[in-house]
Amino acid sequence: EPPELSERINADRMVRVKPLKQQYLETASRYLYPVGYQKNNLICSNWDSEHLEDLDYRGLYECFYFMKNQEQCRASQYPDGIPGEEFESLLQEYLPVTTEQLRRYVEFDEKKQVYIWKGMGGRDYTPTAFGASIPEITDMKENEDGTTAITVDAVCRRTGNDCVITHVLTVRFDGAGRVKYLGNQVLGDGLEQIPAY
């Protein structure tokens, strides 16, 4: 319905009539695009600081490594696994997870003090149309506790769907350009609309 109208052109092209706010585009580009909906489940599952057990920390390590270093991590860097302190430090920079939790949720070799890891490739997951979706911010609201609630629509270019799911991501910005992801809630029956991770 006007004034918010998207017209499907073909399977991977859409025309936006109403532009997004520049702040939303910049925030998505910096904090959502590098994570996305593929190779991890940070923004396509329900979780919060009390329920961190189902996050894919190995996949998130790759995303956060790229966000921090602006380069991909390679399996050749970690032939025997990722050193415990390095893995924990990076994930704790972006998530409210403790060392004890990580060692419980992710395979950890006590003897070598490393997390078992190998880079994610095409053989490690099934590519789906949903995985290629773009997280598009439709609203941002500051909460009283200093966190920010970001409402996001997953826009699927492959199917021409401008809202496969809607979810609310809660984050804390530190003022120095860093972010801590604190929770995600997929709204409505969204989890039934996407492939299980």
N, C-alpha and C positions, 0 to 999 in steps of 0.2 A: 504494500500500500504506500502511496506517496505520503510524505516526502522521502521516506527511506525505501529505496527501490534498487534491487540488484537484478540485472537481466542476464540470463545465461546465454552465452554466445556459442560455445562448444564445450567439450569435456574439460578443457583446462584454461578457459578464458572467461572472465566476468568483467562487467563494467560497473564501477561504483559511481552512483549519482551523488551521494552525500559523502563528503570527505571526512576522514577521521581526524581527531585532534592531533596536532603535532606532538604534544606531550605523550599521548598514547602510543603513537608510532615509535617515538624514541625509546620509551620504556619497553615496549615489546621487542624492539630490535636488540636492545642491550640485555634484557633479562629473560625473555621468553623464547625468541627464535633459536638461541644456542641450545636450549633444552628440547623444545619441540615435543612431538607426540611419538617419536620413533626412537628405539634403542634405550628407552627408559620409561618409567611410569609416573614421574613426578607430577605432571599436570593432567593425567588421564586416569587418576584413581583417587579414592577418598583416603585421606590421612591427616593427622595432626601431631602435635608434639607428644601426645599420649599414645599414639598408634603409628609407630614408625617401622614396624616389623616387616611390612610387605613391600617397602620401597626397593627398587633394584639399584643397590649401591655400586655395583660394578659398572653398570651403564652410566650412572650419575657421575662416577669418577671421571669418565671420558668427557662428559659435558662440562663439568666444572674445571677440569684440566684445561680444556680449550678456552673457556671463559677467562681463566686467570692468565694463561700463557700465550693466548692467541695463536696456538698451534696444536695439532693433533698429537696425542700421546701414541707411541708405537709399541707394539708387543716386544720389539727388540730391546726397548728400554728396561723391560721387566721380565727377563726370561725365567726367573725363578719366583716371580710374584712381586707385588708392590710392598716395599718396606712399611711395616706397621705404622710408624710415626708419620710417614709421608701420606699414606692413605687416610689416616684418621684426621690429620691436620687439615687436609683439603676439604674433606666432607664436613668437618665441624665448622669450617669457615662459612659454609653455605646452609647447613642444616642444624637443628637443635638436637643432635644425636651425641651420645657419650661413647667413650672408648669401649666400655663394657657392653653397650648395646651393639656396636659394630662387630665386636668379636663374637657376639651371640648370633647375629643375623647373617654374617658373611663368613665364608670358610677361611679360617685363620690357622696358619701353621705355627704352633707355639715354639717348636724347635728352631725354625728358621726366622721367626718373628716377621712373617710376610703374609699378606692376603693373597690367596690364589686368584689369579686374574689372567685373562687373555682378551685381546681387543675384540670388539663386536664387529662381525662381518656379515655379509649376506647369507651365510649358512647358519647364523646363530638366531635369526628371527625370520618370521614370514612377513615380507613387505605387504602392506595393505594400502588401499586408497586413503583410509583414515590417517595412517602414519605420515602421509605427505601433507596433512592439513597444516594451516598456518594459524597460530594463536593470535587472535585479533582482539585487542582491548576495547570494550564498549563502555566501561565505567571504572573510575578509581575513587575510593572513598577512604579518608583517614579515620581510623577508629580512635576512641578515647585513650586507648593504651599506647598510642604511638605507632601502631602497626597500620598497614594499608591493605584494604580489601580491593582486589583487582578482579573485575568481572570480565570474563574472556569467552568469546565464541570461537570454536574451532571451525575455520573456513576451509572446506575441502575443494581444492582446485580441480582434482580429477573427476569429481562427480558434479561439480557446480553447485554444491550445497553450501550456503552461506552460514549455516549454523548446525553442524552435526551434533555438537554438544555445547552446553554452556556450563562453565565452572567458575568458582570463586577461589582465587589464589590469595592466601594471606602472606604478606611479606613484611620485613622490617628493613627500611633503608637507613643506612648509618650516616648519611650526609656527606660521605667521602666517596660516593659512587659505588659502594658495596651493598650487597643485599643478603638477607638471610631468609630462606623460604621456610615458612612456619606451618603451612597446612594448605590443603586443597579439598574442595567439596564440589563434586559433579552434581549439578542440579537435575531435578526431575528424574526421568527414566533414562538419562544419558548413558549410563553404563551398559544398558541393554541395547543401545544403538551402535556400539562400537565393538570391535573384536576384543576378546579377553587378552590381557597382556601376558 
